[in-house]
């Protein structure tokens, strides 16, 4: 959805027609309230009336999902009851009848205005969310399923807040130095975080092909952010370089959680990665980014993630046990792990994540040419056997 389209969309379109069907409890309460007031008025002596209580009927509309039509209907229903009662009590109590009807009209009008304003506010938040989501989809391009000798899969999970989009980022690039990966989290929420994530990803895609060392790339990313951001905001990031032969992985952490290594049926955090300050703050303290290199075997997998995954809480306030769940879902076959983790993470958080989260999984294996050669050889062998 473009910004122009979002702004030109009528506010009524943001409220589904099915929303009014969700106000059945409000309608039931409305009928009970009107019936009770009417019954009370009939039960009272002729010198008394319950008409002033009808002024409290229109606010029942707030029990529906901010529907202006429901507010108008509640006021109309109160007037339908007030008219026959007013005709009955007008000769003896004209002031009470007049003030009761005026109160019903006033409260109905106020509730209608309040519901309409709330609906417009919801529409504005929906427009903002749509624009931010479109921007984030443009920033977080889909990771190719194949990056050199690696099979790759990425997934982004948005938070439940209506107008809050985080700055989680990830990307992978095949370069002459090997496959270079980044996963990170920009400080803050909303448009500023998305812009910062876009800046980091743009700089990463440029430096990945031109910077010879991974630590050098981290320092240049830090210098880029420090030069372009005067608010001293930062981005946590994990940089990974997997050599073209897929035998080793070099890692540089800038204030980011360590990755998970899935190897030979085992799952463990790569805790040996030395952590530097986040990007944008490395140079402030005179720190230097350091790297660590770990060996990889064919079929090993690295799971990169943001803190929105590990800090997701359940109803009891417990954090998401990522390593335990990865062990539970561990499977030597490629594919399926990310989907299982995403479903399980949503279930753990009760379907409402309070922070954005990102997952990036890469798996070592033979390059496509080697696999194609194996398939071709197998086919040729099969033909020879058939002959």
C-alpha positions as a Markdown table, in Angstrom:
| # | Residue | x | y | z |
|---|---|---|---|---|
| 1 | Unk | 0.0 | 0.0 | 0.0 |
| 2 | Unk | 1.4 | 3.4 | -1.0 |
| 3 | Unk | 1.3 | 6.4 | 1.3 |
| 4 | Unk | -1.0 | 8.2 | -1.2 |
| 5 | Unk | -3.4 | 5.2 | -1.2 |
| 6 | Unk | -3.4 | 5.0 | 2.6 |
| 7 | Unk | -4.2 | 8.7 | 3.0 |
| 8 | Unk | -7.0 | 8.6 | 0.4 |
| 9 | Unk | -8.7 | 5.6 | 1.9 |
| 10 | Unk | -12.0 | 6.6 | 3.6 |
| 11 | Unk | -12.0 | 6.1 | 7.3 |
| 12 | Unk | -15.1 | 3.9 | 7.2 |
| 13 | Unk | -13.3 | 1.2 | 5.2 |
| 14 | Unk | -11.0 | 0.5 | 8.2 |
| 15 | Unk | -13.9 | -0.8 | 10.3 |
| 16 | Unk | -15.1 | -4.2 | 8.9 |
| 17 | Unk | -18.8 | -4.6 | 8.6 |
| 18 | Unk | -18.6 | -7.7 | 10.8 |
| 19 | Unk | -17.5 | -5.5 | 13.8 |
| 20 | Unk | -21.1 | -4.6 | 14.5 |
| 21 | Unk | -21.9 | -8.3 | 14.9 |
| 22 | Unk | -19.5 | -8.4 | 17.8 |
| 23 | Unk | -21.7 | -5.9 | 19.8 |
| 24 | Unk | -24.3 | -8.6 | 20.6 |
| 25 | Unk | -23.4 | -8.3 | 24.4 |
| 26 | Unk | -23.9 | -4.6 | 24.2 |
| 27 | Unk | -27.3 | -5.0 | 22.5 |
| 28 | Unk | -28.4 | -7.5 | 25.1 |
| 29 | Unk | -27.3 | -5.1 | 27.9 |
| 30 | Unk | -29.1 | -2.3 | 26.1 |
| 31 | Unk | -32.4 | -4.2 | 26.0 |
| 32 | Unk | -32.1 | -5.4 | 29.6 |
| 33 | Unk | -31.4 | -1.8 | 30.7 |
| 34 | Unk | -34.3 | -0.3 | 28.7 |
| 35 | Unk | -36.7 | -3.1 | 29.9 |
| 36 | Unk | -35.6 | -2.6 | 33.5 |
| 37 | Unk | -36.2 | 1.2 | 33.4 |
| 38 | Unk | -39.6 | 0.8 | 31.8 |
| 39 | Unk | -40.6 | -1.8 | 34.3 |
| 40 | Unk | -39.4 | 0.3 | 37.2 |
| 41 | Unk | -41.3 | 3.3 | 35.9 |
| 42 | Unk | -44.5 | 1.3 | 35.6 |
| 43 | Unk | -44.0 | -0.1 | 39.1 |
| 44 | Unk | -43.5 | 3.3 | 40.7 |
| 45 | Unk | -46.4 | 5.3 | 42.1 |
| 46 | Unk | -47.9 | 7.7 | 39.6 |
| 47 | Unk | -46.2 | 10.6 | 41.4 |
| 48 | Unk | -42.7 | 9.3 | 40.5 |
| 49 | Unk | -40.9 | 8.4 | 37.2 |
| 50 | Unk | -37.7 | 6.7 | 36.2 |
| 51 | Unk | -37.3 | 8.7 | 33.0 |
| 52 | Unk | -34.0 | 10.4 | 34.1 |
| 53 | Unk | -32.3 | 7.0 | 34.1 |
| 54 | Unk | -32.7 | 6.8 | 30.3 |
| 55 | Unk | -29.9 | 9.4 | 30.0 |
| 56 | Unk | -27.5 | 6.7 | 31.0 |
| 57 | Unk | -28.5 | 4.4 | 28.2 |
| 58 | Unk | -26.5 | 5.8 | 25.2 |
| 59 | Unk | -23.1 | 5.3 | 26.9 |
| 60 | Unk | -23.8 | 1.5 | 26.5 |
| 61 | Unk | -22.5 | 2.1 | 23.0 |
| 62 | Unk | -18.9 | 2.0 | 24.3 |
| 63 | Unk | -19.3 | -1.7 | 24.8 |
| 64 | Unk | -19.3 | -2.1 | 21.0 |
| 65 | Unk | -16.1 | -1.7 | 19.0 |
| 66 | Unk | -16.2 | 2.1 | 18.7 |
| 67 | Unk | -19.1 | 2.1 | 16.3 |
| 68 | Unk | -20.8 | 5.5 | 15.7 |
| 69 | Unk | -23.9 | 3.7 | 14.3 |
| 70 | Unk | -24.3 | 1.8 | 17.5 |
| 71 | Unk | -24.2 | 5.0 | 19.5 |
| 72 | Unk | -26.9 | 6.5 | 17.3 |
| 73 | Unk | -29.0 | 3.3 | 17.7 |
| 74 | Unk | -28.6 | 3.3 | 21.5 |
| 75 | Unk | -29.9 | 6.9 | 21.6 |
| 76 | Unk | -32.8 | 6.1 | 19.3 |
| 77 | Unk | -33.8 | 3.1 | 21.5 |
| 78 | Unk | -33.7 | 5.3 | 24.6 |
| 79 | Unk | -35.9 | 7.9 | 22.8 |
| 80 | Unk | -38.4 | 5.2 | 21.8 |
| 81 | Unk | -38.9 | 4.4 | 25.5 |
| 82 | Unk | -38.8 | 8.0 | 26.6 |
| 83 | Unk | -41.6 | 9.2 | 24.2 |
| 84 | Unk | -44.5 | 7.1 | 25.6 |
| 85 | Unk | -43.3 | 7.7 | 29.1 |
| 86 | Unk | -43.0 | 11.4 | 28.4 |
| 87 | Unk | -46.6 | 11.5 | 27.1 |
| 88 | Unk | -47.7 | 9.8 | 30.2 |
| 89 | Unk | -45.8 | 12.1 | 32.7 |
| 90 | Unk | -45.8 | 15.4 | 30.8 |
| 91 | Unk | -48.9 | 16.9 | 32.3 |
| 92 | Unk | -47.7 | 16.4 | 35.9 |
| 93 | Unk | -43.9 | 16.7 | 35.4 |
| 94 | Unk | -43.1 | 18.7 | 32.3 |
| 95 | Unk | -39.6 | 19.8 | 33.5 |
| 96 | Unk | -38.5 | 16.3 | 34.3 |
| 97 | Unk | -39.7 | 15.0 | 30.9 |
| 98 | Unk | -38.1 | 17.9 | 29.0 |
| 99 | Unk | -34.7 | 17.6 | 30.7 |
| 100 | Unk | -34.8 | 13.8 | 30.3 |
| 101 | Unk | -35.3 | 14.0 | 26.6 |
| 102 | Unk | -32.7 | 16.7 | 26.3 |
| 103 | Unk | -30.2 | 14.6 | 28.3 |
| 104 | Unk | -30.8 | 11.6 | 26.0 |
| 105 | Unk | -30.2 | 13.7 | 22.9 |
| 106 | Unk | -27.1 | 15.3 | 24.5 |
| 107 | Unk | -25.5 | 12.0 | 25.7 |
| 108 | Unk | -26.3 | 10.3 | 22.4 |
| 109 | Unk | -24.6 | 13.1 | 20.4 |
| 110 | Unk | -21.5 | 13.1 | 22.7 |
| 111 | Unk | -21.2 | 9.3 | 22.4 |
| 112 | Unk | -21.5 | 9.5 | 18.6 |
| 113 | Unk | -18.8 | 12.1 | 18.3 |
| 114 | Unk | -16.5 | 10.2 | 20.7 |
| 115 | Unk | -17.0 | 6.9 | 18.8 |
| 116 | Unk | -16.3 | 8.6 | 15.4 |
| 117 | Unk | -13.2 | 10.3 | 16.8 |
| 118 | Unk | -11.9 | 7.0 | 18.1 |
| 119 | Unk | -12.7 | 5.3 | 14.8 |
| 120 | Unk | -10.7 | 7.9 | 12.9 |
| 121 | Unk | -7.8 | 7.5 | 15.4 |
| 122 | Unk | -7.9 | 3.8 | 14.7 |
| 123 | Unk | -7.9 | 4.5 | 11.0 |
| 124 | Unk | -4.9 | 6.7 | 11.3 |
| 125 | Unk | -3.0 | 4.1 | 13.2 |
| 126 | Unk | -3.9 | 1.5 | 10.6 |
| 127 | Unk | -2.7 | 3.7 | 7.9 |
| 128 | Unk | 0.6 | 4.3 | 9.7 |
| 129 | Unk | 1.0 | 0.6 | 10.4 |
| 130 | Unk | 0.4 | -0.1 | 6.7 |
| 131 | Unk | 3.0 | 2.5 | 5.5 |
| 132 | Unk | 5.6 | 1.3 | 8.0 |
| 133 | Unk | 5.0 | -2.4 | 7.1 |
| 134 | Unk | 5.4 | -1.5 | 3.4 |
| 135 | Unk | 8.6 | 0.3 | 4.2 |
| 136 | Unk | 9.9 | -2.6 | 6.2 |
| 137 | Unk | 9.1 | -5.1 | 3.4 |
| 138 | Unk | 11.0 | -2.9 | 1.0 |
| 139 | Unk | 14.0 | -2.8 | 3.5 |
| 140 | Unk | 13.9 | -6.5 | 4.4 |
| 141 | Unk | 14.2 | -8.1 | 1.0 |
| 142 | Unk | 13.6 | -11.8 | 0.9 |
| 143 | Unk | 16.8 | -13.8 | 1.6 |
| 144 | Unk | 17.7 | -16.0 | -1.4 |
| 145 | Unk | 17.1 | -19.7 | -0.8 |
| 146 | Unk | 20.6 | -20.3 | -2.0 |
| 147 | Unk | 23.7 | -18.2 | -1.0 |
| 148 | Unk | 26.8 | -19.8 | -2.5 |
| 149 | Unk | 27.4 | -23.1 | -0.6 |
| 150 | Unk | 24.5 | -22.2 | 1.9 |
| 151 | Unk | 20.8 | -22.9 | 2.0 |
| 152 | Unk | 19.2 | -19.9 | 3.7 |
| 153 | Unk | 15.8 | -19.0 | 5.2 |
| 154 | Unk | 14.7 | -15.9 | 7.0 |
| 155 | Unk | 11.5 | -14.8 | 8.8 |
| 156 | Unk | 10.3 | -11.6 | 10.3 |
| 157 | Unk | 7.7 | -11.5 | 13.1 |
| 158 | Unk | 5.9 | -8.2 | 13.7 |
| 159 | Unk | 4.9 | -7.1 | 17.2 |
| 160 | Unk | 1.2 | -6.9 | 18.2 |
| 161 | Unk | 1.2 | -3.1 | 18.8 |
| 162 | Unk | -0.9 | -1.3 | 16.3 |
| 163 | Unk | 1.4 | 1.4 | 15.1 |
| 164 | Unk | 4.8 | 0.2 | 16.3 |
| 165 | Unk | 7.2 | -1.4 | 13.8 |
| 166 | Unk | 10.7 | -2.3 | 15.1 |
| 167 | Unk | 14.1 | -2.0 | 13.5 |
| 168 | Unk | 15.0 | -5.7 | 13.3 |
| 169 | Unk | 17.1 | -6.5 | 10.2 |
| 170 | Unk | 18.8 | -9.3 | 8.4 |
| 171 | Unk | 20.4 | -10.0 | 5.1 |
| 172 | Unk | 22.8 | -12.3 | 3.3 |
| 173 | Unk | 25.1 | -11.6 | 0.4 |
| 174 | Unk | 27.4 | -13.9 | -1.6 |
| 175 | Unk | 30.7 | -12.2 | -2.2 |
| 176 | Unk | 34.2 | -13.2 | -3.4 |
| 177 | Unk | 35.2 | -13.5 | 0.3 |
| 178 | Unk | 32.4 | -15.9 | 1.0 |
| 179 | Unk | 28.8 | -15.6 | 2.2 |
| 180 | Unk | 28.4 | -12.6 | 4.5 |
| 181 | Unk | 25.4 | -12.4 | 6.8 |
| 182 | Unk | 24.0 | -9.7 | 9.1 |
| 183 | Unk | 21.3 | -9.8 | 11.7 |
| 184 | Unk | 20.6 | -6.8 | 13.9 |
| 185 | Unk | 18.2 | -4.7 | 15.9 |
| 186 | Unk | 18.0 | -0.9 | 15.7 |
| 187 | Unk | 17.2 | 1.0 | 18.8 |
| 188 | Unk | 13.7 | 2.4 | 19.1 |
| 189 | Unk | 10.4 | 1.8 | 17.3 |
| 190 | Unk | 8.5 | 3.2 | 14.4 |
| 191 | Unk | 9.7 | 5.2 | 11.4 |
| 192 | Unk | 13.1 | 6.2 | 12.9 |
| 193 | Unk | 14.0 | 2.5 | 13.6 |
| 194 | Unk | 13.0 | 1.5 | 10.1 |
| 195 | Unk | 15.1 | 4.3 | 8.6 |
| 196 | Unk | 18.1 | 3.3 | 10.7 |
| 197 | Unk | 17.7 | -0.4 | 9.7 |
| 198 | Unk | 17.6 | 0.7 | 6.0 |
| 199 | Unk | 20.8 | 2.7 | 6.5 |
| 200 | Unk | 22.6 | -0.3 | 8.1 |
| 201 | Unk | 21.4 | -2.7 | 5.4 |
| 202 | Unk | 22.3 | -0.4 | 2.6 |
| 203 | Unk | 25.8 | 0.1 | 4.0 |
| 204 | Unk | 26.2 | -3.6 | 4.6 |
| 205 | Unk | 25.3 | -4.5 | 1.0 |
| 206 | Unk | 27.9 | -2.1 | -0.2 |
| 207 | Unk | 30.7 | -3.0 | 2.2 |
| 208 | Unk | 30.1 | -6.7 | 1.8 |
| 209 | Unk | 31.6 | -6.7 | -1.7 |
| 210 | Unk | 34.4 | -4.1 | -1.0 |
| 211 | Unk | 35.7 | -4.7 | 2.5 |
| 212 | Unk | 38.3 | -7.5 | 2.8 |
| 213 | Unk | 37.9 | -8.3 | 6.5 |
| 214 | Unk | 34.8 | -8.8 | 8.6 |
| 215 | Unk | 36.2 | -6.7 | 11.5 |
| 216 | Unk | 36.9 | -3.9 | 9.1 |
| 217 | Unk | 33.4 | -4.0 | 7.8 |
| 218 | Unk | 32.1 | -3.8 | 11.4 |
| 219 | Unk | 34.3 | -0.7 | 12.1 |
| 220 | Unk | 33.2 | 1.0 | 8.9 |
| 221 | Unk | 29.5 | 0.3 | 9.7 |
| 222 | Unk | 30.1 | 1.8 | 13.1 |
| 223 | Unk | 31.8 | 4.9 | 11.6 |
| 224 | Unk | 28.9 | 5.3 | 9.1 |
| 225 | Unk | 26.3 | 5.3 | 11.9 |
| 226 | Unk | 28.3 | 7.6 | 14.1 |
| 227 | Unk | 28.7 | 10.1 | 11.3 |
| 228 | Unk | 25.1 | 10.1 | 10.2 |
| 229 | Unk | 23.3 | 9.9 | 13.6 |
| 230 | Unk | 23.6 | 12.8 | 16.0 |
| 231 | Unk | 21.2 | 11.3 | 18.5 |
| 232 | Unk | 23.7 | 8.7 | 19.7 |
| 233 | Unk | 21.3 | 5.9 | 18.9 |
| 234 | Unk | 22.8 | 2.5 | 18.1 |
| 235 | Unk | 22.2 | -0.9 | 16.4 |
| 236 | Unk | 23.1 | -4.2 | 17.8 |
| 237 | Unk | 24.5 | -6.5 | 15.0 |
| 238 | Unk | 26.0 | -9.9 | 14.4 |
| 239 | Unk | 28.2 | -10.2 | 11.3 |
| 240 | Unk | 29.0 | -13.7 | 9.9 |
| 241 | Unk | 31.3 | -14.7 | 7.1 |
| 242 | Unk | 31.3 | -18.3 | 5.8 |
| 243 | Unk | 34.1 | -19.1 | 3.5 |
| 244 | Unk | 33.4 | -20.3 | 0.0 |
| 245 | Unk | 34.2 | -23.9 | 0.8 |
| 246 | Unk | 31.7 | -23.7 | 3.8 |
| 247 | Unk | 34.4 | -25.1 | 6.2 |
| 248 | Unk | 34.6 | -22.2 | 8.6 |
| 249 | Unk | 32.5 | -19.3 | 9.9 |
| 250 | Unk | 34.0 | -16.0 | 11.2 |
| 251 | Unk | 31.8 | -14.1 | 13.6 |
| 252 | Unk | 31.8 | -10.5 | 14.9 |
| 253 | Unk | 29.3 | -9.4 | 17.5 |
| 254 | Unk | 28.5 | -5.8 | 18.2 |
| 255 | Unk | 26.3 | -6.1 | 21.3 |
| 256 | Unk | 24.1 | -8.8 | 19.8 |
| 257 | Unk | 23.1 | -12.2 | 21.2 |
| 258 | Unk | 25.3 | -15.2 | 20.1 |
| 259 | Unk | 24.0 | -17.5 | 17.3 |
| 260 | Unk | 23.0 | -21.1 | 17.8 |
| 261 | Unk | 25.1 | -23.8 | 16.1 |
| 262 | Unk | 23.3 | -27.0 | 15.1 |
| 263 | Unk | 25.8 | -29.7 | 14.4 |
| 264 | Unk | 25.6 | -33.5 | 14.6 |
| 265 | Unk | 22.3 | -33.5 | 16.4 |
| 266 | Unk | 23.6 | -31.1 | 19.1 |
| 267 | Unk | 22.5 | -27.5 | 19.7 |
| 268 | Unk | 24.7 | -24.9 | 21.5 |
| 269 | Unk | 25.3 | -21.2 | 21.7 |
| 270 | Unk | 28.5 | -19.9 | 20.1 |
| 271 | Unk | 29.5 | -18.2 | 23.4 |
| 272 | Unk | 33.1 | -17.7 | 22.3 |
| 273 | Unk | 32.2 | -14.7 | 20.2 |
| 274 | Unk | 33.7 | -11.6 | 21.9 |
| 275 | Unk | 31.2 | -8.8 | 22.0 |
| 276 | Unk | 32.0 | -5.2 | 21.1 |
| 277 | Unk | 29.7 | -2.3 | 21.8 |
| 278 | Unk | 26.7 | -1.8 | 19.4 |
| 279 | Unk | 27.2 | -0.2 | 16.0 |
| 280 | Unk | 27.4 | 3.6 | 16.5 |
| 281 | Unk | 29.1 | 3.3 | 19.9 |
| 282 | Unk | 32.2 | 1.2 | 19.1 |
| 283 | Unk | 34.4 | 4.1 | 18.3 |
| 284 | Unk | 33.2 | 6.2 | 21.3 |
| 285 | Unk | 35.0 | 4.1 | 23.8 |
| 286 | Unk | 38.1 | 3.4 | 21.7 |
| 287 | Unk | 37.0 | -0.3 | 21.4 |
| 288 | Unk | 37.9 | -2.6 | 18.6 |
| 289 | Unk | 35.8 | -5.2 | 17.1 |
| 290 | Unk | 37.2 | -8.7 | 17.4 |
| 291 | Unk | 36.3 | -11.9 | 15.6 |
| 292 | Unk | 36.2 | -15.6 | 16.3 |
| 293 | Unk | 36.4 | -18.4 | 13.7 |
| 294 | Unk | 34.6 | -21.7 | 14.2 |
| 295 | Unk | 34.7 | -24.9 | 12.1 |
| 296 | Unk | 31.7 | -26.1 | 10.2 |
| 297 | Unk | 30.9 | -29.5 | 8.7 |
| 298 | Unk | 28.6 | -30.2 | 5.8 |
| 299 | Unk | 25.1 | -30.1 | 7.1 |
| 300 | Unk | 25.8 | -27.8 | 10.0 |
| 301 | Unk | 23.4 | -24.9 | 10.6 |
| 302 | Unk | 23.7 | -21.5 | 12.2 |
| 303 | Unk | 20.6 | -19.8 | 13.6 |
| 304 | Unk | 20.8 | -16.1 | 13.9 |
| 305 | Unk | 18.1 | -14.2 | 15.7 |
| 306 | Unk | 17.2 | -10.9 | 17.5 |
| 307 | Unk | 16.3 | -10.4 | 21.1 |
| 308 | Unk | 12.6 | -10.3 | 20.3 |
| 309 | Unk | 12.8 | -14.1 | 20.1 |
| 310 | Unk | 14.6 | -14.8 | 23.4 |
| 311 | Unk | 12.8 | -12.1 | 25.3 |
| 312 | Unk | 9.3 | -13.2 | 24.3 |
| 313 | Unk | 7.4 | -14.0 | 27.5 |
| 314 | Unk | 4.5 | -16.3 | 28.3 |
| 315 | Unk | 1.6 | -15.5 | 30.6 |
| 316 | Unk | 3.8 | -16.4 | 33.6 |
| 317 | Unk | 6.6 | -14.0 | 32.5 |
| 318 | Unk | 9.0 | -16.8 | 31.4 |
| 319 | Unk | 11.3 | -16.0 | 28.5 |
| 320 | Unk | 11.2 | -18.1 | 25.4 |
| 321 | Unk | 13.7 | -21.1 | 25.7 |
| 322 | Unk | 15.1 | -20.9 | 22.2 |
| 323 | Unk | 17.9 | -23.5 | 22.6 |
| 324 | Unk | 15.5 | -26.1 | 24.2 |
| 325 | Unk | 12.9 | -25.6 | 21.5 |
| 326 | Unk | 15.5 | -25.9 | 18.7 |
| 327 | Unk | 16.6 | -29.2 | 20.3 |
| 328 | Unk | 13.0 | -30.3 | 20.3 |
| 329 | Unk | 12.5 | -29.4 | 16.7 |
| 330 | Unk | 15.9 | -30.5 | 15.5 |
| 331 | Unk | 15.8 | -32.4 | 12.2 |
| 332 | Unk | 18.6 | -33.4 | 9.9 |
| 333 | Unk | 16.4 | -32.7 | 6.9 |
| 334 | Unk | 16.6 | -29.1 | 5.6 |
| 335 | Unk | 13.5 | -26.8 | 6.0 |
| 336 | Unk | 10.7 | -26.8 | 8.5 |
| 337 | Unk | 12.7 | -25.6 | 11.5 |
| 338 | Unk | 11.9 | -21.9 | 11.0 |
| 339 | Unk | 8.2 | -22.6 | 10.5 |
| 340 | Unk | 8.0 | -24.7 | 13.7 |
| 341 | Unk | 9.9 | -22.1 | 15.7 |
| 342 | Unk | 7.6 | -19.3 | 14.5 |
| 343 | Unk | 4.4 | -21.3 | 15.4 |
| 344 | Unk | 5.8 | -22.2 | 18.8 |
| 345 | Unk | 6.9 | -18.7 | 19.5 |
| 346 | Unk | 3.5 | -17.4 | 18.8 |
| 347 | Unk | 2.0 | -20.0 | 21.0 |
| 348 | Unk | 4.4 | -19.2 | 23.8 |
| 349 | Unk | 3.6 | -15.5 | 23.7 |
| 350 | Unk | -0.2 | -16.1 | 23.5 |
| 351 | Unk | -0.3 | -14.9 | 19.9 |
| 352 | Unk | 0.8 | -11.3 | 20.9 |
| 353 | Unk | 4.5 | -10.5 | 20.6 |
| 354 | Unk | 5.5 | -7.3 | 22.4 |
| 355 | Unk | 8.6 | -6.8 | 20.3 |
| 356 | Unk | 9.5 | -7.5 | 16.7 |
| 357 | Unk | 11.7 | -10.6 | 16.1 |
| 358 | Unk | 13.8 | -11.9 | 13.2 |
| 359 | Unk | 15.2 | -15.3 | 12.5 |
| 360 | Unk | 17.8 | -16.3 | 9.9 |
| 361 | Unk | 18.9 | -19.9 | 9.4 |
| 362 | Unk | 21.7 | -21.0 | 7.1 |
| 363 | Unk | 22.8 | -24.5 | 6.3 |
| 364 | Unk | 26.1 | -25.7 | 4.8 |
| 365 | Unk | 26.0 | -28.1 | 2.0 |
| 366 | Unk | 27.4 | -28.8 | -1.5 |
| 367 | Unk | 27.0 | -26.0 | -4.1 |
| 368 | Unk | 24.2 | -26.3 | -6.6 |
| 369 | Unk | 26.7 | -27.4 | -9.4 |
| 370 | Unk | 27.9 | -30.3 | -7.3 |
| 371 | Unk | 24.4 | -31.4 | -6.5 |
| 372 | Unk | 23.4 | -31.1 | -10.1 |
| 373 | Unk | 26.4 | -33.2 | -11.1 |
| 374 | Unk | 25.5 | -35.8 | -8.6 |
| 375 | Unk | 21.9 | -36.0 | -9.9 |
| 376 | Unk | 23.2 | -36.2 | -13.5 |
| 377 | Unk | 25.6 | -39.0 | -12.6 |
| 378 | Unk | 22.8 | -40.9 | -10.8 |
| 379 | Unk | 20.6 | -40.5 | -13.9 |
| 380 | Unk | 23.3 | -41.7 | -16.2 |
| 381 | Unk | 24.0 | -44.7 | -14.0 |
| 382 | Unk | 20.3 | -45.5 | -14.0 |
| 383 | Unk | 20.2 | -45.3 | -17.8 |
| 384 | Unk | 23.2 | -47.6 | -18.1 |
| 385 | Unk | 21.6 | -50.1 | -15.7 |
| 386 | Unk | 18.4 | -50.0 | -17.7 |
| 387 | Unk | 20.3 | -50.6 | -21.0 |
